[in-house]
Amino acid sequence: MANSSELRIARRMDEVGFSDIVQIRNKVMALRAAGTQVHALHGGEPYFETPDAIKYAAISALVQNQTHYAPSSGIAPLRQALAEKVNRKNRIPADVEHVIATVGGSHALYAAFQSVLDPGDDALVFSPYWTPIGDLVRGAQARPLLVPTTTARRNGIAATLEQFSTPQTRAIYYNTPQNPSGVVFTRAEAEEVAAFARARNLVVIADEAYEDLVYEGEHVSIASLPGMAERTITCYTFSKTYAMTGWRGGYAVAQEPFMTALRKIVLYATNGVPTPVQYAMLEALQTPESEIRMRLEEYRRRRDLLVQGLRAAGLECEMPAGAFYAFPNVERIHRISRTAAEILLDKAHIATIPGSVFGAQGEGHLRFGYALPVDQIEAAMAALKTFLG
């Protein structure tokens, strides 16, 4: 019988953490269970519920016994609709064989990093970055190289990427609009990243979770640029645009050899997306663009309200160009963002995310989400202003 002291997990997990955002979410739930009113600005869920038509599509699929094994890469109608969508909306040249359904956007990103990175590889990551990305890279036994987004935009994208690159660099993680900062890369900046990737034969893993939440400028899919479709894995989610966070629907777009690897990972990790969820995804794709634009204006209203409230309370905050987060400097509260977040939660009952969990470049900031009802934003800003005097 083996001695328990000899038992261990795989060493590749040693460098993989557990999401700080999930831990904060759990603390908020505990406070609420104890009867404490919390202004919950820490989350990343849309302000509206999943539209009825999408829910009814899943119900209809269940009634029609669409509960059996489906192709692990996705049912044919869904993949056809996804290919048509990325051609039309994202200008990415793709056919049915270039798309695969995944269990949320995070699953697509996991599969992408696992498909591209070998142990000892490096991946350039614009920072601050969505906190799980570092762990996804390390989980592939590779190393994230944090590229300060502000520095890159000021000093030149290519020059900054060159500065942080190593001979082991294999990939670039490219997220626009960005979580947590709301930065939207311009077309010229996307072209710089693309030129750098082509010149150094790098793979780009593009995260376009917030593609429909751009207030200033335009959303440019980097895979749509010349010579990029063949070296880009683009990852999408249904969570943000369609309020489907709990449905776990996403997809990836890529060419060979990456698609074969993605298919293997999806097959052996999940054997695909639950069949009724795929029919809900298919229905979501029928949502009129006018409805998506209407919700964008609702988010714009919330963005402006939150940023005005932060500034009125004495915090410096740039106006985010995309996504649904603001990322103010909170050194007035405390120079260490974790401490600032704890102070706000304990004293003002405002839940936020410490900037440091998004990389060293996020220190001194907090992420405030504004995907909330307007009255909740107003109440939180009133509490903040009272707390800061």
C-alpha positions as CSV (number, residue, x, y, z in Angstrom):
1,M,0.0,0.0,0.0
2,A,1.4,3.4,-1.0
3,N,2.5,5.8,1.7
4,S,0.2,8.9,1.6
5,S,3.3,11.1,1.8
6,E,4.3,9.7,-1.7
7,L,1.1,10.8,-3.3
8,R,1.1,14.0,-5.3
9,I,-0.6,15.8,-8.1
10,A,1.0,16.4,-11.5
11,R,3.9,19.0,-11.1
12,R,2.5,21.1,-14.0
13,M,-0.3,22.1,-11.6
14,D,2.2,23.6,-9.1
15,E,2.2,27.0,-10.9
16,V,-1.5,27.1,-11.6
17,G,-3.6,29.1,-9.1
18,F,-7.3,29.3,-8.4
19,S,-9.2,32.4,-9.7
20,D,-9.1,35.3,-7.3
21,I,-12.4,36.5,-8.9
22,V,-14.1,33.3,-7.9
23,Q,-12.8,33.7,-4.4
24,I,-14.2,37.2,-4.1
25,R,-17.5,36.1,-5.6
26,N,-17.7,33.4,-2.8
27,K,-17.0,36.0,-0.1
28,V,-19.7,38.2,-1.5
29,M,-22.1,35.3,-1.4
30,A,-21.2,34.6,2.2
31,L,-21.8,38.2,3.2
32,R,-25.2,38.2,1.6
33,A,-26.1,34.9,3.2
34,A,-25.3,36.6,6.6
35,G,-27.7,39.4,5.8
36,T,-25.2,42.1,4.7
37,Q,-26.2,44.3,1.7
38,V,-23.4,44.3,-0.8
39,H,-23.0,46.6,-3.8
40,A,-21.8,43.9,-6.2
41,L,-19.5,45.6,-8.8
42,H,-17.1,42.7,-8.9
43,G,-19.0,40.6,-11.4
44,G,-18.8,40.1,-15.2
45,E,-22.4,39.1,-16.1
46,P,-24.8,41.0,-18.4
47,Y,-27.4,43.2,-16.7
48,F,-30.3,41.4,-18.5
49,E,-31.5,37.8,-18.4
50,T,-31.2,35.3,-21.3
51,P,-33.8,36.3,-23.9
52,D,-36.9,34.1,-23.9
53,A,-36.5,33.0,-27.5
54,I,-33.1,31.4,-26.6
55,K,-34.5,29.7,-23.5
56,Y,-37.5,28.3,-25.5
57,A,-35.1,27.0,-28.2
58,A,-33.4,24.8,-25.5
59,I,-36.8,23.7,-24.1
60,S,-38.0,22.8,-27.6
61,A,-34.8,20.8,-28.1
62,L,-35.5,18.9,-24.9
63,V,-39.1,18.2,-25.9
64,Q,-37.9,17.0,-29.3
65,N,-35.5,14.6,-27.5
66,Q,-32.4,16.4,-28.7
67,T,-30.7,14.9,-25.7
68,H,-28.4,12.3,-27.3
69,Y,-24.7,12.5,-28.3
70,A,-24.0,15.2,-30.8
71,P,-20.8,15.5,-32.9
72,S,-18.2,16.6,-30.5
73,S,-17.2,19.6,-32.6
74,G,-20.8,20.8,-32.8
75,I,-24.1,20.1,-34.6
76,A,-23.9,20.9,-38.3
77,P,-26.5,23.7,-38.3
78,L,-24.7,25.5,-35.5
79,R,-21.3,25.2,-37.2
80,Q,-22.7,26.5,-40.5
81,A,-24.3,29.5,-38.7
82,L,-21.0,30.2,-36.9
83,A,-19.0,30.1,-40.1
84,E,-21.5,32.5,-41.7
85,K,-21.4,34.8,-38.7
86,V,-17.5,35.1,-38.6
87,N,-17.4,35.7,-42.4
88,R,-20.1,38.4,-42.3
89,K,-19.4,40.1,-39.0
90,N,-15.7,39.5,-38.3
91,R,-14.5,39.4,-41.9
92,I,-12.6,36.1,-41.0
93,P,-12.4,33.8,-44.0
94,A,-13.8,30.5,-42.6
95,D,-16.0,27.6,-43.6
96,V,-17.6,24.9,-41.5
97,E,-14.4,23.0,-41.0
98,H,-12.8,26.1,-39.4
99,V,-15.2,26.4,-36.5
100,I,-15.8,24.3,-33.4
101,A,-18.2,24.7,-30.5
102,T,-16.7,24.8,-27.0
103,V,-18.0,24.8,-23.4
104,G,-17.8,28.6,-23.1
105,G,-15.1,31.0,-24.2
106,S,-12.7,29.9,-21.4
107,H,-12.8,26.3,-22.8
108,A,-11.9,27.7,-26.2
109,L,-8.9,29.6,-24.7
110,Y,-7.8,26.5,-22.8
111,A,-7.9,24.4,-25.9
112,A,-6.1,27.1,-27.9
113,F,-3.2,27.4,-25.4
114,Q,-3.0,23.6,-25.1
115,S,-2.9,23.3,-28.9
116,V,-0.1,25.8,-29.4
117,L,2.3,25.8,-26.4
118,D,4.9,23.3,-25.5
119,P,6.7,23.1,-22.2
120,G,9.3,25.8,-22.0
121,D,7.6,28.1,-24.5
122,D,6.8,31.7,-23.8
123,A,3.6,33.6,-24.6
124,L,3.3,37.4,-24.9
125,V,0.3,38.6,-22.9
126,F,-0.9,42.3,-23.0
127,S,-1.3,43.3,-19.4
128,P,-3.4,44.0,-17.4
129,Y,-5.1,40.8,-18.6
130,W,-8.1,38.6,-17.7
131,T,-6.7,36.8,-14.6
132,P,-7.2,33.1,-15.8
133,I,-4.9,33.7,-18.8
134,G,-1.7,33.5,-16.8
135,D,-2.8,30.2,-15.3
136,L,-3.9,28.8,-18.7
137,V,-0.4,29.5,-20.1
138,R,1.3,28.0,-17.0
139,G,-1.0,25.0,-17.2
140,A,0.5,24.3,-20.6
141,Q,3.9,24.4,-18.9
142,A,4.8,27.6,-20.6
143,R,5.5,31.1,-19.3
144,P,3.4,34.3,-19.7
145,L,5.5,37.4,-20.6
146,L,3.5,40.4,-19.5
147,V,3.6,43.3,-22.0
148,P,2.3,46.6,-20.5
149,T,-0.6,47.7,-22.8
150,T,-0.1,51.4,-21.8
151,T,3.6,51.3,-22.6
152,A,3.0,49.5,-25.9
153,R,0.4,52.0,-27.0
154,R,2.7,54.9,-26.1
155,N,6.0,53.6,-27.3
156,G,4.8,51.5,-30.2
157,I,3.3,48.0,-30.3
158,A,6.0,46.3,-32.3
159,A,8.9,47.9,-30.4
160,T,7.4,46.9,-27.1
161,L,6.6,43.3,-28.2
162,E,10.2,43.1,-29.4
163,Q,11.5,44.3,-26.0
164,F,9.6,41.6,-24.1
165,S,10.1,38.7,-26.6
166,T,12.5,35.8,-26.1
167,P,13.8,33.1,-28.4
168,Q,11.3,30.8,-26.8
169,T,8.3,33.0,-27.7
170,R,5.7,31.0,-29.5
171,A,2.4,32.9,-29.2
172,I,0.7,36.3,-28.5
173,Y,-2.5,36.5,-26.4
174,Y,-4.5,39.4,-28.0
175,N,-7.6,40.6,-26.3
176,T,-9.8,43.4,-27.6
177,P,-11.9,44.9,-26.1
178,Q,-9.8,44.2,-23.0
179,N,-10.8,42.9,-19.6
180,P,-10.3,44.7,-17.2
181,S,-9.3,48.0,-18.7
182,G,-11.8,48.4,-21.5
183,V,-9.0,49.2,-23.9
184,V,-10.0,48.7,-27.6
185,F,-7.0,48.3,-29.9
186,T,-7.3,50.4,-33.1
187,R,-7.0,48.9,-36.6
188,A,-3.5,50.3,-36.9
189,E,-2.5,48.7,-33.6
190,A,-4.0,45.4,-34.7
191,E,-2.0,45.6,-37.9
192,E,1.2,46.2,-35.9
193,V,0.5,43.0,-33.8
194,A,-0.2,41.1,-37.0
195,A,3.0,42.3,-38.7
196,F,5.0,41.3,-35.6
197,A,3.4,37.8,-35.6
198,R,4.1,37.3,-39.3
199,A,7.7,38.5,-39.1
200,R,8.5,36.1,-36.2
201,N,6.2,33.2,-37.2
202,L,4.1,33.5,-34.0
203,V,0.6,32.2,-33.4
204,V,-2.0,34.7,-32.2
205,I,-4.6,33.6,-29.7
206,A,-7.3,36.2,-30.0
207,D,-10.0,36.7,-27.3
208,E,-13.0,38.5,-28.6
209,A,-15.4,37.9,-25.8
210,Y,-16.6,41.6,-25.8
211,E,-16.7,42.0,-29.6
212,D,-20.2,43.6,-29.4
213,L,-19.3,46.0,-26.6
214,V,-17.3,48.8,-28.3
215,Y,-18.3,52.4,-27.6
216,E,-15.4,54.2,-29.2
217,G,-13.7,53.1,-32.4
218,E,-14.3,49.8,-34.1
219,H,-13.8,46.1,-33.3
220,V,-11.2,44.6,-35.6
221,S,-10.8,40.8,-35.6
222,I,-7.0,40.3,-36.1
223,A,-7.7,37.1,-38.1
224,S,-9.3,39.2,-40.7
225,L,-6.1,40.9,-41.6
226,P,-3.8,39.7,-44.5
227,G,-1.9,36.5,-43.7
228,M,-3.5,36.1,-40.2
229,A,-6.3,33.6,-40.6
230,E,-3.8,30.8,-40.9
231,R,-1.9,31.8,-37.7
232,T,-4.7,32.9,-35.4
233,I,-7.1,31.0,-33.1
234,T,-10.0,33.3,-32.4
235,C,-12.1,32.5,-29.3
236,Y,-15.6,33.7,-28.7
237,T,-18.3,33.3,-26.1
238,F,-22.1,33.6,-26.0
239,S,-22.0,34.8,-22.4
240,K,-21.6,38.5,-22.9
241,T,-23.7,39.4,-26.0
242,Y,-26.6,37.1,-25.2
243,A,-26.5,36.9,-21.4
244,M,-25.7,33.2,-21.4
245,T,-23.0,33.0,-18.8
246,G,-24.4,29.9,-17.2
247,W,-25.1,28.1,-20.5
248,R,-21.4,27.6,-21.2
249,G,-21.5,28.2,-24.9
250,G,-18.5,29.3,-26.9
251,Y,-16.6,28.6,-30.0
252,A,-13.2,28.9,-31.7
253,V,-12.2,29.7,-35.3
254,A,-8.9,28.3,-36.7
255,Q,-7.3,26.7,-39.7
256,E,-5.1,23.6,-39.8
257,P,-3.0,22.3,-38.1
258,F,-4.7,24.0,-35.1
259,M,-8.2,22.8,-35.7
260,T,-7.2,19.1,-35.5
261,A,-5.7,19.8,-32.1
262,L,-8.7,21.7,-31.0
263,R,-11.0,18.9,-32.0
264,K,-8.9,16.4,-30.0
265,I,-8.9,18.6,-26.8
266,V,-12.7,19.2,-27.0
267,L,-13.4,15.5,-27.6
268,Y,-11.4,14.3,-24.7
269,A,-12.1,17.1,-22.3
270,T,-15.9,17.4,-22.7
271,N,-17.0,15.4,-25.8
272,G,-18.7,18.6,-26.9
273,V,-21.3,21.1,-25.7
274,P,-24.5,19.7,-24.3
275,T,-26.9,19.2,-27.2
276,P,-29.8,21.4,-26.0
277,V,-27.4,24.2,-25.3
278,Q,-26.2,24.0,-28.9
279,Y,-29.8,24.7,-30.1
280,A,-30.0,27.7,-27.8
281,M,-26.7,28.9,-29.3
282,L,-28.1,28.5,-32.8
283,E,-31.2,30.6,-31.8
284,A,-29.0,33.3,-30.2
285,L,-27.2,33.8,-33.5
286,Q,-30.6,34.9,-35.0
287,T,-30.7,37.9,-32.7
288,P,-31.1,41.1,-34.8
289,E,-28.1,43.4,-34.8
290,S,-30.5,46.2,-33.9
291,E,-31.2,44.5,-30.6
292,I,-27.5,44.1,-29.9
293,R,-26.9,47.8,-30.7
294,M,-29.8,48.7,-28.4
295,R,-28.1,46.9,-25.5
296,L,-24.8,48.5,-26.3
297,E,-26.5,51.9,-25.7
298,E,-27.8,50.6,-22.4
299,Y,-24.2,49.7,-21.5
300,R,-23.0,53.1,-22.6
301,R,-25.5,54.7,-20.3
302,R,-24.2,52.6,-17.4
303,R,-20.6,53.2,-18.3
304,D,-21.1,57.0,-18.2
305,L,-23.0,56.8,-14.9
306,L,-20.3,54.8,-13.2
307,V,-17.3,56.8,-14.5
308,Q,-19.0,60.0,-13.5
309,G,-19.6,58.6,-10.1
310,L,-16.0,57.4,-9.6
311,R,-14.7,60.8,-10.7
312,A,-17.2,62.6,-8.4
313,A,-15.9,60.6,-5.5
314,G,-12.4,61.7,-6.3
315,L,-11.0,58.7,-8.2
316,E,-9.0,59.1,-11.4
317,C,-10.6,57.0,-14.1
318,E,-10.2,56.8,-17.9
319,M,-13.3,56.3,-19.9
320,P,-13.3,52.7,-21.1
321,A,-13.7,52.3,-24.9
322,G,-15.2,48.8,-24.6
323,A,-16.3,45.8,-22.5
324,F,-18.3,46.6,-19.3
325,Y,-15.6,47.5,-16.7
326,A,-14.0,50.6,-15.4
327,F,-10.5,50.5,-14.0
328,P,-9.8,53.6,-11.8
329,N,-6.7,54.4,-9.9
330,V,-7.6,53.8,-6.2
331,E,-4.3,54.8,-4.5
332,R,-6.3,57.4,-2.6
333,I,-7.9,54.5,-0.7
334,H,-4.7,52.4,-0.5
335,R,-1.7,52.0,-2.8
336,I,-2.0,48.2,-2.6
337,S,-5.1,47.1,-4.6
338,R,-5.9,44.1,-2.5
339,T,-6.0,46.2,0.6
340,A,-8.1,48.9,-1.2
341,A,-10.6,46.2,-2.3
342,E,-10.8,44.8,1.3
343,I,-11.3,48.3,2.7
344,L,-14.1,49.1,0.2
345,L,-15.9,45.8,0.9
346,D,-15.5,45.9,4.7
347,K,-16.3,49.7,5.2
348,A,-18.6,50.6,2.3
349,H,-19.8,47.1,1.3
350,I,-18.7,47.7,-2.3
351,A,-17.3,44.6,-4.0
352,T,-14.6,45.1,-6.6
353,I,-11.7,43.1,-8.0
354,P,-8.1,44.1,-7.0
355,G,-6.1,45.3,-10.0
356,S,-3.1,43.2,-9.1
357,V,-4.9,40.0,-10.0
358,F,-4.8,41.1,-13.6
359,G,-1.0,41.4,-13.5
360,A,1.5,43.8,-12.0
361,Q,0.4,46.5,-14.4
362,G,-3.0,46.5,-12.7
363,E,-1.6,47.4,-9.2
364,G,-3.1,50.6,-7.8
365,H,-6.4,50.0,-9.6
366,L,-9.7,48.3,-8.9
367,R,-12.0,46.8,-11.5
368,F,-15.6,48.0,-11.2
369,G,-18.2,46.3,-13.3
370,Y,-21.2,48.2,-14.6
371,A,-23.3,45.4,-16.1
372,L,-25.9,46.2,-13.5
373,P,-29.3,47.8,-13.2
374,V,-28.9,51.6,-13.2
375,D,-30.3,52.0,-9.6
376,Q,-27.7,49.6,-8.3
377,I,-24.9,51.7,-9.9
378,E,-26.4,54.8,-8.4
379,A,-26.6,53.3,-5.0
380,A,-23.0,52.0,-5.1
381,M,-21.7,55.4,-6.2
382,A,-23.6,57.1,-3.4
383,A,-22.0,54.7,-0.9
384,L,-18.6,55.4,-2.4
385,K,-18.9,59.1,-2.3
386,T,-20.1,58.9,1.3
387,F,-17.2,56.7,2.3
388,L,-14.6,58.9,0.6
389,G,-16.1,62.1,1.9
